Amino acid sequence: MKGWINVKFGDIAESITDIISKPKESGLKDYIGLDELDTDQIRIKRFASTEDVNAQKFLCKKGDIIFGKRNAYLRKVAVSDRDAVASAHSMILRSKGKLIYNDFLPCLMQSSNFWKIAQSISEGSMSPTIKWRILAEQEFLIPPMEQQKKISELLWAIEKSMQETEELINLNEKLKIGLLNDLLTKGINHNKFKKTEIGEIPEEWNFVKISEAILINPPRKIKEGDEVKFVAMENLIEREEKIKGFSNRISKGGGSKFMNGDTLMARITPCLENGKTALVDILENKEIALGSTEFIVLSPIKDMTISKYVYYLTIFPSIRNAAINSMIGTSGRQRVPNSFFNSIKIGIPPIDEQKRIVIILDSVSNLIKKLNLQKENTFLLKKKLTNKLISGEIILK
């Protein structure tokens, strides 16, 4: 390819090893460990605190590249947007020389070719690590400077688009929580309220124990030896209302039993705190399936509640927080007791109002889903383009 040249990595990048002996006293509040770096994500989206760091670390300046040199198969490389303290298990890299455009280097490091080379030079069996002197000797084919600039501008523009989508998702997530708090306590267009032990609720609403409005772990029978659909805890994705797949299993009599229209709510820490709750819609009519013993099954009571309203109650912050506070058991293996649903009361609107509340909440939920799908598709597009542009398969005019 015209104008493309082979260069050693050490000719276009330098390793920065400015030591910070006492992170707490560095004057920097943010710490970037390997856990703060996400696979295939060029932006750092969370930071730890230097208050929790005692060992010697590296200084990272704004614009520096943080490269996870340990376990390169995780593909962790990101550009810092601030001065910070960084893990000693990372490399702090900066572009150097006249052959490389500054914004192009992190794009190069996100390509499949870079990760293929990085994994090939990793040393060690338990936690394979890359040494700078070895990485510096590796050769890469890079385009002319003008092409580097165009590639960088395109890929960073796509990255900015993803960031803006994430911000929209976060805004709508906050809107959804606000609507949950308002609609599940004040309802729609009410003028008259009555006082209860949990605050004021509309006069027309029933004030009952949760177990009086929702069936908790309703009795269902599955014959031992029958092959049934099985939903494990990992089939529930955090903060998504749907079940993502299932397996088949021979029933041995144990486990949670559920049908379409039921809501599965994780009872164990940390799954409950992480938002593992789902509305069941993967079964045939009247089919009964089996799930983890760590699920609580919640089923609507006819003329009292509808399925989707029950689901929204399980993600209602006040109920979820109360459930978390009710957990019993040893540290790390705490569970929500069934008695929780007899001990807490809620306001329940008439069925017609439940349906209208669900329509409003669904509209926001559906928008969040569309935005998440847009973000995922943009991410896949960027990943595909990165490999094609860095390899020269696509040349920008």
Residue pairs with C-beta under 8 A, 6 or more apart in sequence:
1 141
1 143
1 392
1 395
3 143
3 144
3 147
4 141
4 142
4 143
4 144
4 392
5 99
5 141
5 142
6 139
6 140
6 141
7 99
7 100
7 139
7 140
7 142
8 136
8 137
8 138
8 139
8 140
9 135
9 136
9 137
9 138
9 139
9 140
10 135
10 136
10 137
11 96
11 97
11 99
12 95
12 96
12 97
12 99
12 100
12 105
12 140
12 142
13 65
13 93
13 94
13 95
13 96
13 100
13 105
13 136
14 93
14 94
14 96
15 91
15 92
15 93
15 132
15 136
16 58
16 59
16 61
16 64
16 92
16 93
16 94
17 58
17 92
18 58
18 59
18 92
19 56
19 57
19 58
19 59
20 26
20 28
20 56
20 57
20 58
20 59
20 85
21 56
23 31
23 50
23 53
23 54
23 55
23 57
23 85
24 50
24 51
24 53
24 54
26 50
26 59
26 85
28 50
28 59
28 83
28 84
28 85
29 49
29 50
29 51
30 47
30 48
30 49
30 50
30 82
30 84
30 85
31 47
31 48
31 49
31 50
31 52
31 53
31 57
31 84
31 85
31 86
31 87
32 44
32 47
32 48
32 60
32 66
32 80
32 84
32 85
32 86
32 87
32 90
33 48
33 86
33 87
34 68
34 70
34 71
34 76
34 87
34 89
34 90
35 48
36 44
36 46
36 47
36 48
37 44
37 66
37 68
37 76
37 77
37 78
37 90
38 45
38 76
38 78
39 74
39 75
39 76
40 75
40 110
40 379
40 383
41 78
42 77
42 78
42 79
42 106
42 110
42 159
43 78
43 79
43 81
43 159
43 163
44 66
44 78
44 79
44 80
44 81
47 84
50 85
53 85
55 88
56 88
57 85
57 86
57 87
57 88
58 85
58 86
58 87
58 88
58 90
58 92
59 83
59 85
59 86
59 92
60 66
60 80
60 83
60 84
60 85
60 86
60 92
61 80
61 83
62 80
62 81
62 82
62 83
63 79
63 80
63 94
63 102
64 79
64 80
64 92
64 93
64 94
65 77
65 78
65 79
65 80
65 92
65 93
65 94
65 105
65 106
65 109
66 77
66 78
66 79
66 80
66 86
66 87
66 90
66 91
66 92
66 93
67 76
67 77
67 90
67 91
67 92
67 93
67 109
68 74
68 76
68 77
68 89
68 90
69 89
69 90
69 91
69 129
69 130
69 131
69 132
69 135
70 89
70 90
70 127
70 128
70 129
70 130
71 122
71 127
71 128
72 115
72 118
72 119
72 122
72 128
72 130
73 115
73 119
73 128
75 110
75 115
77 106
77 109
77 110
78 106
79 106
80 86
86 92
89 129
91 130
91 132
91 135
93 105
95 101
95 102
95 104
95 105
99 142
99 145
100 142
100 148
101 145
101 148
101 149
101 152
103 149
103 152
103 153
103 156
104 142
104 148
104 149
104 151
104 152
107 151
107 152
107 155
107 156
107 386
107 389
107 390
108 114
108 140
108 142
108 390
110 383
110 386
111 386
111 387
111 390
111 391
112 387
113 140
113 387
113 390
113 391
114 140
114 390
117 138
117 140
118 130
118 135
119 128
121 130
121 131
121 134
121 135
121 138
122 128
122 129
122 130
123 129
123 130
123 131
123 134
141 392
142 148
143 151
143 392
143 395
147 395
147 396
150 396
151 389
151 390
151 396
154 385
154 389
154 396
155 382
155 385
155 386
155 389
158 378
158 381
158 382
158 385
159 382
161 378
162 375
162 378
162 379
162 382
165 371
165 374
165 375
165 378
166 375
168 371
169 368
169 371
169 372
169 375
172 364
172 367
172 368
172 371
173 368
175 364
176 361
176 364
176 365
176 368
177 317
179 360
179 361
179 364
180 312
180 315
180 316
180 317
180 361
181 316
181 317
181 318
183 357
183 360
183 361
184 312
184 313
184 316
184 347
184 357
185 199
185 201
185 347
186 193
186 201
186 202
187 201
187 202
187 205
187 349
187 353
187 357
188 353
188 356
188 357
188 360
190 202
190 203
190 204
192 202
192 203
193 200
193 201
193 202
193 203
194 200
194 201
194 202
194 203
194 207
196 207
196 345
196 347
197 345
198 318
198 345
198 346
198 347
201 207
201 347
202 347
202 349
204 349
204 350
204 353
205 347
205 348
205 349
205 350
206 213
206 304
206 347
206 348
207 345
207 346
207 347
207 348
208 345
208 346
208 348
209 341
209 342
209 343
209 344
209 345
209 346
210 216
210 313
210 319
210 341
210 342
210 344
210 345
210 346
211 341
211 342
212 301
212 304
213 301
213 304
213 305
213 346
213 348
214 298
214 299
214 300
214 301
214 304
214 305
214 310
214 313
214 341
215 298
215 299
215 300
215 301
216 296
216 297
216 298
216 338
216 341
217 256
217 296
217 297
217 338
218 262
218 297
218 299
220 257
220 258
220 259
220 288
221 257
221 288
222 228
222 251
222 253
222 257
222 288
222 290
223 251
224 251
224 252
224 253
225 250
225 251
226 250
226 251
227 248
227 249
227 250
227 251
228 248
228 249
228 250
228 251
228 288
228 289
228 290
229 246
229 247
229 248
229 249
229 282
229 283
229 287
229 289
229 290
230 246
230 247
230 248
230 249
230 255
230 289
230 290
230 291
231 243
231 246
231 264
231 289
231 290
231 291
231 292
231 295
232 247
232 291
232 292
233 266
233 268
233 271
233 276
233 292
233 294
233 295
235 243
235 244
235 245
235 246
236 243
236 244
236 264
236 266
236 271
236 276
236 277
236 278
237 244
237 276
238 274
238 275
238 276
239 274
239 275
240 278
241 277
241 278
241 279
241 311
241 365
242 278
242 279
242 281
243 264
243 278
243 280
243 281
243 282
246 282
246 289
249 290
251 290
254 293
255 290
255 291
255 292
255 293
256 264
256 290
256 291
256 292
256 293
256 295
256 296
256 297
257 288
257 289
257 290
257 291
257 297
258 264
258 280
258 288
258 289
258 291
258 295
258 297
258 299
259 280
259 283
259 286
259 287
259 288
259 289
259 299
260 280
260 281
260 282
260 283
260 284
260 285
260 287
261 279
261 280
261 281
261 299
261 300
261 307
262 279
262 280
262 297
262 298
262 299
262 307
263 277
263 278
263 279
263 280
263 297
263 298
263 299
263 307
263 310
263 311
263 314
264 277
264 278
264 280
264 291
264 295
264 296
264 297
264 298
265 272
265 276
265 277
265 295
265 296
265 298
265 314
266 272
266 274
266 276
266 277
266 294
266 295
266 296
267 294
267 295
267 296
267 335
267 336
268 294
268 333
268 334
268 335
268 336
269 324
269 327
269 332
269 333
269 334
269 335
271 294
272 320
272 323
272 324
272 327
272 336
273 324
275 315
277 311
277 314
277 315
278 311
279 307
279 308
279 311
280 289
282 289
283 289
291 297
294 335
296 336
296 338
298 310
298 314
299 310
300 306
300 307
300 309
300 310
303 351
304 348
304 351
305 313
305 348
305 351
305 354
306 351
306 354
306 355
306 358
308 358
308 362
309 354
309 355
309 357
309 358
312 357
312 358
312 361
313 319
313 346
314 320
319 344
319 346
322 340
322 344
323 336
323 340
324 336
326 336
326 337
326 340
326 343
327 334
327 335
327 336
327 337
328 334
328 335
328 337
329 335
348 354
349 357
385 394
387 393
388 394
389 396
